[in-house]
Amino acid sequence: MPSKLRTLICVVLAGATSPALAQQAKTCPPELVADEPVVPVSIEHDDIVAGTLGFDQIRDFGRRLFVARFNRCDGAGRPATTGAGTKRDVPTVSEEGERLTDGQVVQLRTSGPDAAACVGCHSLPETGGAGDFAANVFGLAGALDPVTLSIGHSRSVERNAPGMHGAGPVEMLAREMSTELRQRAAGLADGAHTLVTKGVAFAVEIAGGEVVRAEGIDRDLVVKPFTQAGTVVSLREFSTNAMNLHHGMQAEERFDLNPAKGFDPDFDEDGVTRELTIGDQTAISLWQAQLSTPTRALPKGRVARAMVTRGESVFDEIGCAACHKPAMVLESRMFVEPNPFNRPGTCAGAEEGCPPIAFDMTHTGERPRLEKGPGSTAIVRAYTDLKRHNLCDAPAPGAIRYFCNEQLAQGRPEQDGRPGAEFFMTRRLWDVGSSAPYGHRGDIGTITEAILYHGGEGRASRDAFATRSTDDQKALVAFLKTLQVIPQSELED
């Protein structure tokens, strides 16, 4: 079994308002000396931990990084690096034989870099939210060397940008679940077992003291709540991956300071070092963690509210709540950065230069905030079980296989003889009323269609919905439409 978990010592962010201590200012490459970087300085994690920077300063800087349209002076571009962060020769010609550039690989919608700013994809209904179909990304294509102009299913997985609101509570929920699963698995005899955490059951098989098979989760028993395939541990890992893949902005913790990369300060050979400091990645992770929590936007009028109430009952009656769990309890209200389950290349604790810090998600950050529970607990109404499921019927006449358009497993293991590419994390529904379009490709326009495309493990609930009266169907959709992200501009003072 995995080694004992690290003990986190949380340092609550201070409210200091002293000037930010920045690293040496970035400078443009000589040929661009007349221009300037969009974010000319970075912040240091030590200043965050020491309380030199107040929460508002850290949050504002994290937002600045999220909306910045990075250019080459910032370090944008990764000519000698793939989107997966592996070394390559500076490419000048694609494998299809079409000339790209000399010396620098400009933006490409296939292999990337494919965006100037995070907000270019995460903008609906506000900054940090979901994206339209036009903002889809082609995951795994960026790892190819040489670069590719193909977005075929044999080369990539096409994904719609997810909304990040409520991501802080979701990450902490996944951490608590992972900790409990590992504790429950420790010392179990060889054989089949069912591990339960937060009311969610995971079937596992243990042999020789190791987990050799697990359903709905990887064998390391770490719940990975980010990406629609459930493959990314934390906001920090999500951000570090995305910065390199989509923008060619490289985090020093993964590149400059990483022994696996040879401690190379300019791994991508773009002429810029320390493109994103450990402090920068802490700031952008904390900014996402403090985004508002999705909530209920109830309609006015007795009749409309009665319909929503009825729809919530239908949701439970037809079995949707079995996977889209309406609520789970967090034992701690604190968001702690970084995540101790982070994998190599993503800072995980003090020994890697990022001592943990924390803030109370029910007290600090954008409103609406996480709901308090009894004692020190909090209630996460995310409508998910943070478990991978297969929503595809087995191939046969009349089978529903709408969500089975991927060929690449992306690290998802085969389950019950079905390929890993068919398994996706249960979608969080707490923002479904404001996050259209739907589906992992963002190619579904209505909630009704999204329900009717459920096969596999969701087939029974889908069929129950299909046989309900039109009034019940309308009521269920009306209920789901009340689950929304409320833009900050619409909140009353």
C-alpha positions, 0 to 999 in steps of 0.5 A: 500500500502507499506510504503514510500520508503527509501531515499538513500544518495549515497556516491561515492566510493573513490579511496583510496589505503590505506591498507584494515582494516580487522576483526580478522583473521579466524581460523580453527576448532581444528581438522583442525589446520594444514590447513588454510582458503582460505579467511583468513580475511573479510572486513567491510562495514564501511571501504567501506563507509568511503573511507578507501578502494578504488574501486579497492580494493573492486572490487578485494576482491569481485572477490576473494570471487567469485572465492574462493573454500571455506573450513571448515576453512572459514565456508563452510558447514551448518550441522544444517541449510537447504539451505533455512536458517532454523534450523534443527538437524544435519542430519546423514541419508537421508530420503531414508535411505542412510547414509550420514555422522556423524556430518557434511553433506558433499556436495550433488548435491541435497540438497547441499551444492553443490559447493565449489565456485561461479565460479564453475557454473558461468564461461562461457565465463569467470568468472561471466558468465553462466554455462554448463548443468553439473553445473545445480542446484536443487532449493528448494531441499535444503530447505528440511529437512531431506535432499533428494537424489531426484531431481524429479520435485515434490521436486525441480526446475532444473535451469541452472546458469545465466550469471551475466554480465550486472547485475548492470544495470538490478538491477537498471532498476528493482528498477526504475520500482518498484518505478514508479509502486508503485507511480502509484498504490498509491491512485488508486480507487478499480478496474482493472488498467494497470500500465505502466513503461519503456513502460512495462504494468502490469495489476493489481487489487486493493481492499481496497487500496491493490493490490490483483492481478497482472500479470507478477509481484508479488502483492508487485509491486517489479520487481525481476530481478534475477533467471529465475522465477523472484523471487530475488530482488537484487544481494545482496539477490542473493549472500546471498541466494547462499552462504548459499545454495550452499556453506554453507557460512552464511552472518552475516546480515541474521544469526549472526545479525538477530533477527529472528535467535536469533542473533546466531553467529554460527547458522549452528553449524559449529564452525565458526562465521562471515563467511561473514561480511556485508562488504564481501556481499557488496564487492561481490555484487559490483563486480558483479554489475561492470562486463562488459555490454554485447555488439554487436560483429559485423561480418566483411564483407558487406554481413555478416553485411547486414544479421545481419541488416536484422535479427534485422528487422525480430526480430522486424517484428515478434514481438520478441521485444514486450517482449524482448525490445531492450532498456530501459532508466535508469534515473540514471547512478549510481549503489547504494548498497544496494537495498532499496527493499531488504527483511528481512535478506538482508541488505537494508540500514543504519538502518541495518548497511549498509549505501548506496554507489554508483558508476557510471556504465558508468565510473567505472568497467569492459569494455564495460561499460553501454552506456550513454544517454542524460543528466544523463540517461543511455541506457540498451540494455538488450532485456527484459521487466523484466516481467513474461510470460507464454511460454506454450500453454494450454494442448491440442493436438499439444500444445507447452509445452516444458518450462512447466516441473516444478511442484513447483511454487517457489513463482510465483502466479497463473495467469488466471487459469494457475499455477505459475510454468509456468511463467518465467521472460523474458530472457535477450538476450544481451548475447545470442550469448555467453551464450549457452546452453539455456532455464531455464534448459540449455537443448537447444543447438541452438537458433533456437530450443529455438525460436521454443519451444516458446508457450503461449504468445510467440506462435504468434512470434514463428509461424511467425518465422517458416513461414519465409524464411530460409534466414530470419531465418538465418538472425535472428539467425545471429543477435542474435549471435552478442549479446555477453559478450566480455571476458576481455582477448579479449579486446584491450588496 
